[in-house]
Amino acid sequence: MTADVGTQLRKGVVEYCVLGLLSREPMYGWQLSEQLVAAQMIASIGTLYPMLSRLRSQGLVTTYDEASASGPVRKYYQLTAQGSAQLEAFRLQWEPFAATVLRFVEKETQ
C-alpha cells in the first residue's frame, strides 16, 4: 500500500472539487488554484491547467475571455450542463460512499 494515502485520495476527487467550485461561479485559473492549493488539494497551479484542459475536452467546462482591469485578458472557466450533471452524479454517490468508508475505518468506541 502507498505511503502517501492523501495523494491517492486527492487524485480521486480533485476534479469534482473543481466542478464544485465552478458550480458556484465562473473562475479563472489563478482563482481556482488559490483555493485548491490553500486546501492542499493540488500542489501548484501547474497541476491545474492540464486538469482544466481534460475537463474542457470532456465537455464538462467551457471557457470565455474577459478583460481585466489589473492586467491581461483572463480566461474564465464555467460549468456546462454536462458538468453540472456529472457533479450531481458525484454528489449522490459521495455521501453514502464516504459514510461507508468512515464506518469501516473509524475507531471503535467502547
URVENUR-V699416 format. One record per residue. RES is the residue in three letters. PHI is phi in whole degrees, 0 to 359 (* if undefined). Layout:
BEGIN
res/phi
RES/PHI
RES/PHI
END
This chain:
BEGIN
res/phi
MET/*
THR/290
ALA/288
ASP/258
VAL/297
GLY/303
THR/298
GLN/294
LEU/295
ARG/298
LYS/305
GLY/284
VAL/236
VAL/297
GLU/297
TYR/288
CYS/295
VAL/298
LEU/300
GLY/297
LEU/297
LEU/288
SER/290
ARG/278
GLU/188
PRO/297
MET/219
TYR/266
GLY/308
TRP/296
GLN/300
LEU/300
SER/296
GLU/302
GLN/290
LEU/289
VAL/293
ALA/300
ALA/273
GLN/59
MET/273
ILE/227
ALA/279
SER/200
ILE/298
GLY/298
THR/274
LEU/284
TYR/297
PRO/299
MET/294
LEU/298
SER/297
ARG/297
LEU/297
ARG/292
SER/293
GLN/276
GLY/81
LEU/271
VAL/225
THR/228
THR/231
TYR/209
ASP/263
GLU/219
ALA/296
SER/242
ALA/289
SER/250
GLY/163
PRO/290
VAL/301
ARG/254
LYS/267
TYR/264
TYR/250
GLN/222
LEU/286
THR/267
ALA/300
GLN/295
GLY/295
SER/297
ALA/295
GLN/296
LEU/296
GLU/296
ALA/298
PHE/296
ARG/302
LEU/295
GLN/269
TRP/296
GLU/299
PRO/295
PHE/297
ALA/298
ALA/295
THR/294
VAL/300
LEU/300
ARG/300
PHE/281
VAL/259
GLU/289
LYS/290
GLU/286
THR/262
GLN/246
END
